[in-house]
Structure formats: C-alpha cells, structure tokens
Amino acid sequence: MRRRSRVRGALAAVAAMCAVAVLPGQAYAAGEPGAYTFDPDAETVTGQEVSADAVALRPDTVYRSAISGNQKLYYRLNLDAKTNAYVSAVVVPKAGGEVAYGDGVTISIRDSSDDECSSQDALFGSAQYPRPIAAYASRRIEADGSCQEAGTYHVLVERQSKAASDQGEWELELRYVSEPALANPSSRPTEAPTSWPSASPPPPVAATDNTRRGGAGHYDATSLETGEWKDRIEPGQTLFYRVPVDWGQQLYATAGLSNSTSAKNPFVGSALAMSLENPALGHVTEVSPMAYAGKPTSVSFDPLPPVAYENRYDSSDETNGMRFAGWYYLSVSLSPRVAAAYGDKPITLTLQISVEGKADEAPYKGDAGIFAVTQGDKEAARKGQSGAQAAAGADSGTMKVVAAAGIGTGTLLVLWLGVWTLVARRRAAAVPAAPANAGAYPYGGPPQAW
C-alpha cells in the first residue's frame, strides 16, 4: 500500500507539472469602440450617500464601483499621520450616451470635519462624447498643511450631469495608492522649479516594425518607448498607451490622424481628444481637441517639466502632476461623429513619443513600487507589451522553472520506476515456483490491494 501511494502521488505531481507547463498564455486585445478593460482583480465596492455608511478602502488596491445621475458617493479612508495617500477615479460612461460640456465628476479627500484636503475634476470639455476620463485627490504630509492627523477620512465622488445628458449609471475604477517615504526629507527643496527646457526635440525615427495596438484601459495599456508608432482607431474608440518616464526625464507626445480616401472630406470638430495621466492616474494635461477634415493633421502636448518630486508644490496640474517617476498613461479618443462623415472604418493613428534626459536617483527610501522605472519596465516598452502581458511574461518565466523542475522530477521518476520494475522481476524469478494448490501471497501472486 505504501509503495502504491508513493507511485500514484509521484504520477499525480508529474501530471500537475505538465498541466502548468502547457497552460496557454492569456491574450490581450484592444476593446471595441466604447469598451473599457477594467482590472480583473478589482474588488467591487458600493459608494454610500451617507458618509457614516462608507466602506473603507485599502491601500494599493483597485476597486470597481458606479455612480448615477447627480449622485455624491462616499468611500472611507483610515490614514496614519506620516503617509501620502492618493485615490483616483476613472469614469467610464456607457457608449452611445449623451454627455455635455462640463459633465463629469469631482473627486476629493476630506477630513472628519468635511474640510477638503485636495480635489480634482474629470470633466468633458468641447469633445462632448462619452469616453473614459480620470482624476485623483490626495492627502499629503507637509509642514503647515491641513489634513495632517491620523484618523478617518473620506473620498467623495460627485457627479455632474446636465438635464439633457444621460442620467444612467457610469462605472468607476478606483485606485488607492500610498507614496513611499523620502530617504532624506530635510534635504528636499520645498518649492517647484520655475523653468525647464521647452524646445521640442527632433521628431523620433520610426522603427521598421512600428505598429503598436493600443489597449482598451489602463490595465492593458500598450507600452511605448521613444519612437514613432502606428495604430488604427475607430470612431467612438479610446486607445490606451503607457510610457516609462524616470526622475529627471521629460515626456513629449504628438498624436496624428492620416488622410481619408473619401471623395468628400467633411469637417468634424473636436474629432480627436488626447489626455495624459500620471502613475497614480492623476490627470496631468490634455490637448485642445483636434478637428478633422480628411487631411493629415496632428496635435501635441505643451512642453511638460522633467519629472521631479518638487513639482508637487506648483499649483497647475501640468506641473504638479509630473511629481512621480513611473508609467505615464496616454489615452486617445476618436469622436463617434467621425463615422457619420467618414464611415465606420478605422483611421490610421500615429504617435510620436520622446523621453528626453538622463535618469536621476529616486528620492524614496526603500522600494518605490509603482513610482519607479525598472529594467523590466524598459524591456516591456521595447517589446510593446501591456502591463498585463509583462506580468504574464514574468509568471511564465516562473512556470518555466517549475516546468523544468517537473520534467526533471518526471525523468527521475521514470528511471526509478524502471529500476523498481527490473528489481521486482528479478525477485519474482528468484522466488520458488508456487505449489499447485498455493493461494495466499507470496505464492499466490501480489496482495489483493495491488
């Protein structure tokens, strides 16, 4: 019985290892127009209209929620007196709905007396069509600042929708992240830089294979490095990309649409919208929505400052948003109204990305988490992987090690079984012939349990 159990257990282990070795890699594809890829690990949470009923959010966790009409929803934070906290909200209206200028949400963090620590808006401007937009709020530890005490805080998400706009439910993707502590806080400047290089670099060179298919959300945003990249975008679609930008580096980005082959080239106002969010998914900047009339056209972000910790002391989103190293997220949206003028076929999209400057040393103590650029991040950008694919690749590397170990174990098992069988046969040959009336083991064959 003991031998049989060992053999079956070993065979089961080999089978399990083989199963791990042949698991197919998960495929990630850009969504259809109007689709958004939520983080599959996001936890569902319901916002409350009464602050006392609010559910607590945990640090470094992604949540999925929803907000309707002109609701005001609360979520709870339990904060200490030493950690900077950021909570972002990605607003995802339903495709085909109506949004007006000024519709959107405001996200704020508030203390126990309902005093505001900080806030940011995610609003639809002149590009009045549904698409994912993002904003964040923070509680920062700083000298002479408000909201410095440990205790209960609340995240408040307030939706604004005009009477003629869609009042239905908008989905939310919430992220709560904490910022690492500084290594030498006393040596850091407490004022934002006032000047930086503003001249745009020469256009980057397009690679031989420069096609990069954008993702359908921040979770599966496609990684880009310096270069010219090509994609195709459909009316009503939003594509997501991410670029690693380290401390001291500047990001430049230009988006362009190719010409149309249509015989007529009608004018479509606010056809292309482009937005930039930082590693905590705080809104940094956007372009003035670009019109399209069937001819090649492009639009660029205004020059942004190099990434620096001190940028947080500036009052403008464009500067204080560039406060972290890490992945910066580009979203590019094409108006659904383009379909009425040019049809549903996709239009070629080009992205010119430049990351300039030498990387500086991180200001944090210990592991910086998402607020860093690693060698793996650079490799993902070189390969054009999404975050999901990069993570899957790391997991597959682990699986290869496990599979190799499994194959080695399986080989040893086969050899052991061969030796065991040979020994058993030799023992059987050495056993005297059983009498004609023999019954029980050892003369009547192996035990019945075998």
Secondary structure, 3 states (H helix, E strand, C coil): CHHHHHHHHHHHHHHHHHHHHCCCCCCCCCCCCCCCCCCCCCEECCCECCHHHCCECCCCEEEEEEECCCCEEEEEEEECCCCEEEEEEEEECCCCCCCCCCCEEEEEEECCCCCEEEEEEEECCCCCCCCCEEEEEEECCCCCCCCCCCEEEEEEEEEECCCCCCCCCEEEEEEEEEECCECCHHHCCCCCCCCCCCCCCCCCCEEEEEECCCECCCCCCEECCCEEEEEEECCCCEEEEEEEECCCCEEEEEEEECCCCCCCCCCEEEEEEEEEECCCCCEEEECCCEEECCCCEEEECCCCCCCCHHHHHCCCHHHHCCCCCEEEEEEEEECCHHHHHHCCCCEEEEEEEEEECCCCCCCECCCCCCCCCCHHHHHHHHHCCEHHHHHHHHHHHHHHHHHHHHHHHHHHHHHHHHHHHHHHHHHHHHCCCCCCCCCCCCCCCCCCCC
